[in-house]
Amino acid sequence: MTPTDEHLPIRRGYLLEGITLAWNAVGVAILAVAAVAARSVALAGFGLDSLIEIGASTVVIWELSGTGEERQRRALRMIGVGFLALAVYLAIQSAVILAARYHPRHSVLGVSWTAATAVVMFALAWGKASTGRRLGNPVLLTEGKVTLVDGVLAVAVMAGLLLNAVAGWWWADPAAAVVLVFYGLAEGTAALRG
């Protein structure tokens, strides 16, 4: 293996995280507009999830620049705290909206963006899992799992938006946000445990 071949997986890791960063940065803006227009807690929560993904990708890029067990533990803790904060926020917000029986509006933009995000996140998750295994890097592997679940969450949010639009199930939007709560708790706890 040449020195160039040895660095290829690390460069691939940087590229995958860069794409994730760019997608989520655009996504935050799109989701903010869509969430406000539709008054959707699920879209707002997914936008916050995108912010956390930006933080997680930044942590992975930082970690890839100089590995070490302590640096990896610190990186995993940072990712975990972000997801626990998301879970707490969404639990409170969803409970308030369900109790108030607030009806969100339809969002073509939200449905379109979450559908595209699901496809992109599934592809990125596969790339991160493959690259993380090749590098033996637990931080990249963990963030790859986060990206995979991000794709699943995009599908859940899209389903909630579609059920609200097509069937008039107003509660599907905050119910989709509750899915994000369980995800945030699970991922946050797992990351904190290392």
C-alpha positions as a Markdown table, in Angstrom:
| # | Residue | x | y | z |
|---|---|---|---|---|
| 1 | Met | 0.0 | 0.0 | 0.0 |
| 2 | Thr | 1.4 | 3.4 | -1.0 |
| 3 | Pro | 1.3 | 6.4 | 1.3 |
| 4 | Thr | -1.4 | 7.8 | -0.9 |
| 5 | Asp | -3.5 | 4.6 | -0.6 |
| 6 | Glu | -3.2 | 4.8 | 3.2 |
| 7 | His | -4.6 | 8.3 | 3.3 |
| 8 | Leu | -7.5 | 7.6 | 0.9 |
| 9 | Pro | -10.0 | 6.4 | 3.7 |
| 10 | Ile | -9.2 | 9.5 | 5.8 |
| 11 | Arg | -9.8 | 11.8 | 2.8 |
| 12 | Arg | -13.0 | 9.9 | 2.0 |
| 13 | Gly | -14.1 | 10.5 | 5.7 |
| 14 | Tyr | -13.4 | 14.2 | 5.3 |
| 15 | Leu | -15.4 | 14.3 | 2.0 |
| 16 | Leu | -18.4 | 12.4 | 3.5 |
| 17 | Glu | -18.4 | 14.7 | 6.5 |
| 18 | Gly | -18.1 | 17.8 | 4.3 |
| 19 | Ile | -21.1 | 16.7 | 2.2 |
| 20 | Thr | -23.0 | 16.1 | 5.4 |
| 21 | Leu | -22.1 | 19.5 | 6.6 |
| 22 | Ala | -23.2 | 21.2 | 3.4 |
| 23 | Trp | -26.4 | 19.3 | 3.1 |
| 24 | Asn | -27.4 | 20.0 | 6.7 |
| 25 | Ala | -26.4 | 23.7 | 6.5 |
| 26 | Val | -28.8 | 24.2 | 3.5 |
| 27 | Gly | -31.3 | 22.0 | 5.3 |
| 28 | Val | -31.4 | 24.2 | 8.4 |
| 29 | Ala | -32.5 | 27.2 | 6.2 |
| 30 | Ile | -35.0 | 25.2 | 4.2 |
| 31 | Leu | -36.5 | 23.5 | 7.3 |
| 32 | Ala | -36.8 | 26.8 | 9.2 |
| 33 | Val | -38.8 | 28.3 | 6.3 |
| 34 | Ala | -41.0 | 25.2 | 6.0 |
| 35 | Ala | -41.5 | 24.8 | 9.7 |
| 36 | Val | -42.6 | 28.4 | 10.2 |
| 37 | Ala | -44.9 | 28.4 | 7.1 |
| 38 | Ala | -46.5 | 25.1 | 8.2 |
| 39 | Arg | -46.2 | 25.7 | 11.9 |
| 40 | Ser | -44.8 | 22.2 | 12.1 |
| 41 | Val | -43.1 | 20.9 | 15.3 |
| 42 | Ala | -41.8 | 17.9 | 13.3 |
| 43 | Leu | -40.1 | 20.1 | 10.7 |
| 44 | Ala | -38.7 | 22.4 | 13.5 |
| 45 | Gly | -37.4 | 19.3 | 15.3 |
| 46 | Phe | -35.8 | 17.9 | 12.1 |
| 47 | Gly | -34.2 | 21.3 | 11.6 |
| 48 | Leu | -32.7 | 21.1 | 15.1 |
| 49 | Asp | -31.6 | 17.6 | 14.3 |
| 50 | Ser | -29.8 | 19.1 | 11.2 |
| 51 | Leu | -28.0 | 21.5 | 13.5 |
| 52 | Ile | -26.9 | 18.7 | 15.7 |
| 53 | Glu | -25.7 | 16.8 | 12.6 |
| 54 | Ile | -23.7 | 19.8 | 11.7 |
| 55 | Gly | -22.1 | 19.7 | 15.2 |
| 56 | Ala | -21.5 | 16.0 | 14.9 |
| 57 | Ser | -19.9 | 16.3 | 11.5 |
| 58 | Thr | -17.7 | 19.1 | 12.8 |
| 59 | Val | -16.7 | 16.9 | 15.8 |
| 60 | Val | -15.8 | 14.0 | 13.4 |
| 61 | Ile | -13.7 | 16.3 | 11.2 |
| 62 | Trp | -11.9 | 17.5 | 14.3 |
| 63 | Glu | -11.4 | 13.9 | 15.5 |
| 64 | Leu | -10.1 | 12.7 | 12.1 |
| 65 | Ser | -7.4 | 15.4 | 12.2 |
| 66 | Gly | -5.7 | 13.7 | 15.2 |
| 67 | Thr | -7.0 | 10.4 | 16.6 |
| 68 | Gly | -6.5 | 9.2 | 20.1 |
| 69 | Glu | -8.7 | 7.4 | 22.6 |
| 70 | Glu | -9.2 | 10.5 | 24.8 |
| 71 | Arg | -10.0 | 12.6 | 21.7 |
| 72 | Gln | -12.5 | 10.0 | 20.5 |
| 73 | Arg | -14.2 | 9.8 | 24.0 |
| 74 | Arg | -14.5 | 13.6 | 24.1 |
| 75 | Ala | -16.0 | 13.6 | 20.5 |
| 76 | Leu | -18.5 | 11.0 | 21.4 |
| 77 | Arg | -19.6 | 12.9 | 24.6 |
| 78 | Met | -20.1 | 16.1 | 22.5 |
| 79 | Ile | -22.3 | 14.2 | 20.1 |
| 80 | Gly | -24.3 | 12.6 | 22.9 |
| 81 | Val | -25.0 | 15.8 | 24.8 |
| 82 | Gly | -26.4 | 17.4 | 21.6 |
| 83 | Phe | -28.8 | 14.5 | 21.0 |
| 84 | Leu | -30.0 | 14.5 | 24.6 |
| 85 | Ala | -30.7 | 18.3 | 24.4 |
| 86 | Leu | -32.7 | 17.7 | 21.2 |
| 87 | Ala | -34.8 | 14.9 | 22.9 |
| 88 | Val | -35.7 | 17.1 | 25.8 |
| 89 | Tyr | -36.7 | 20.1 | 23.6 |
| 90 | Leu | -38.9 | 17.9 | 21.4 |
| 91 | Ala | -40.5 | 16.1 | 24.2 |
| 92 | Ile | -41.7 | 19.3 | 25.8 |
| 93 | Gln | -42.7 | 20.9 | 22.4 |
| 94 | Ser | -44.6 | 17.8 | 21.3 |
| 95 | Ala | -46.4 | 17.4 | 24.6 |
| 96 | Val | -47.6 | 21.1 | 24.5 |
| 97 | Ile | -48.8 | 20.8 | 20.8 |
| 98 | Leu | -50.6 | 17.5 | 21.5 |
| 99 | Ala | -52.3 | 18.9 | 24.6 |
| 100 | Ala | -53.3 | 22.1 | 22.8 |
| 101 | Arg | -54.5 | 20.1 | 19.8 |
| 102 | Tyr | -52.7 | 22.5 | 17.5 |
| 103 | His | -53.2 | 21.8 | 13.8 |
| 104 | Pro | -50.2 | 22.3 | 11.5 |
| 105 | Arg | -50.6 | 23.4 | 7.9 |
| 106 | His | -49.6 | 21.3 | 4.8 |
| 107 | Ser | -46.0 | 21.6 | 3.6 |
| 108 | Val | -45.0 | 20.6 | 0.1 |
| 109 | Leu | -41.5 | 22.1 | 0.7 |
| 110 | Gly | -41.2 | 20.0 | 3.9 |
| 111 | Val | -42.3 | 16.8 | 2.2 |
| 112 | Ser | -39.9 | 17.4 | -0.7 |
| 113 | Trp | -36.9 | 18.2 | 1.5 |
| 114 | Thr | -37.4 | 15.3 | 3.8 |
| 115 | Ala | -37.7 | 12.9 | 0.9 |
| 116 | Ala | -34.5 | 14.1 | -0.7 |
| 117 | Thr | -32.8 | 14.1 | 2.7 |
| 118 | Ala | -33.7 | 10.5 | 3.3 |
| 119 | Val | -32.0 | 9.4 | 0.1 |
| 120 | Val | -28.9 | 11.5 | 0.7 |
| 121 | Met | -28.5 | 10.4 | 4.3 |
| 122 | Phe | -28.9 | 6.7 | 3.5 |
| 123 | Ala | -26.1 | 7.0 | 0.9 |
| 124 | Leu | -23.9 | 9.0 | 3.3 |
| 125 | Ala | -24.5 | 6.5 | 6.1 |
| 126 | Trp | -23.4 | 3.6 | 3.9 |
| 127 | Gly | -20.2 | 5.5 | 2.9 |
| 128 | Lys | -19.4 | 6.4 | 6.5 |
| 129 | Ala | -19.9 | 2.8 | 7.8 |
| 130 | Ser | -17.6 | 1.5 | 5.1 |
| 131 | Thr | -15.0 | 4.1 | 5.6 |
| 132 | Gly | -15.2 | 3.9 | 9.4 |
| 133 | Arg | -14.7 | 0.2 | 9.4 |
| 134 | Arg | -11.7 | 0.5 | 7.1 |
| 135 | Leu | -10.2 | 3.1 | 9.4 |
| 136 | Gly | -11.2 | 1.3 | 12.6 |
| 137 | Asn | -12.6 | 4.7 | 13.7 |
| 138 | Pro | -15.4 | 4.4 | 16.3 |
| 139 | Val | -16.3 | 8.1 | 16.0 |
| 140 | Leu | -16.9 | 7.9 | 12.3 |
| 141 | Leu | -18.8 | 4.6 | 12.7 |
| 142 | Thr | -21.0 | 6.2 | 15.4 |
| 143 | Glu | -21.7 | 9.3 | 13.4 |
| 144 | Gly | -22.5 | 7.0 | 10.4 |
| 145 | Lys | -25.2 | 5.4 | 12.5 |
| 146 | Val | -26.5 | 8.9 | 13.4 |
| 147 | Thr | -26.6 | 9.7 | 9.7 |
| 148 | Leu | -28.5 | 6.4 | 9.0 |
| 149 | Val | -31.1 | 7.2 | 11.7 |
| 150 | Asp | -31.3 | 10.7 | 10.3 |
| 151 | Gly | -32.5 | 9.2 | 7.0 |
| 152 | Val | -35.1 | 7.1 | 9.0 |
| 153 | Leu | -36.2 | 10.2 | 10.8 |
| 154 | Ala | -36.6 | 12.1 | 7.5 |
| 155 | Val | -38.9 | 9.3 | 6.4 |
| 156 | Ala | -40.9 | 9.5 | 9.7 |
| 157 | Val | -41.2 | 13.3 | 9.4 |
| 158 | Met | -42.3 | 13.0 | 5.8 |
| 159 | Ala | -44.9 | 10.4 | 6.8 |
| 160 | Gly | -46.3 | 12.7 | 9.5 |
| 161 | Leu | -46.5 | 15.6 | 7.0 |
| 162 | Leu | -48.2 | 13.4 | 4.4 |
| 163 | Leu | -50.7 | 11.9 | 6.9 |
| 164 | Asn | -51.6 | 15.4 | 8.0 |
| 165 | Ala | -52.0 | 16.6 | 4.4 |
| 166 | Val | -53.8 | 13.6 | 2.9 |
| 167 | Ala | -55.8 | 12.2 | 5.8 |
| 168 | Gly | -56.1 | 15.3 | 8.0 |
| 169 | Trp | -54.4 | 13.5 | 10.9 |
| 170 | Trp | -53.1 | 16.7 | 12.6 |
| 171 | Trp | -51.6 | 14.7 | 15.4 |
| 172 | Ala | -49.3 | 12.8 | 13.0 |
| 173 | Asp | -46.9 | 15.9 | 12.9 |
| 174 | Pro | -46.2 | 16.0 | 16.6 |
| 175 | Ala | -46.2 | 12.2 | 16.7 |
| 176 | Ala | -43.4 | 12.2 | 14.2 |
| 177 | Ala | -41.5 | 14.6 | 16.5 |
| 178 | Val | -42.0 | 12.0 | 19.3 |
| 179 | Val | -40.0 | 9.6 | 17.1 |
| 180 | Leu | -37.2 | 12.1 | 17.2 |
| 181 | Val | -37.4 | 12.2 | 21.0 |
| 182 | Phe | -36.8 | 8.4 | 21.3 |
| 183 | Tyr | -34.0 | 8.6 | 18.7 |
| 184 | Gly | -32.3 | 11.5 | 20.5 |
| 185 | Leu | -32.4 | 9.7 | 23.8 |
| 186 | Ala | -31.1 | 6.4 | 22.4 |
| 187 | Glu | -28.3 | 8.0 | 20.4 |
| 188 | Gly | -27.3 | 10.5 | 23.1 |
| 189 | Thr | -27.1 | 7.8 | 25.7 |
| 190 | Ala | -25.2 | 5.5 | 23.4 |
| 191 | Ala | -22.7 | 8.2 | 22.5 |
| 192 | Leu | -22.1 | 9.2 | 26.2 |
| 193 | Arg | -21.4 | 5.5 | 27.0 |
| 194 | Gly | -18.9 | 5.5 | 24.2 |
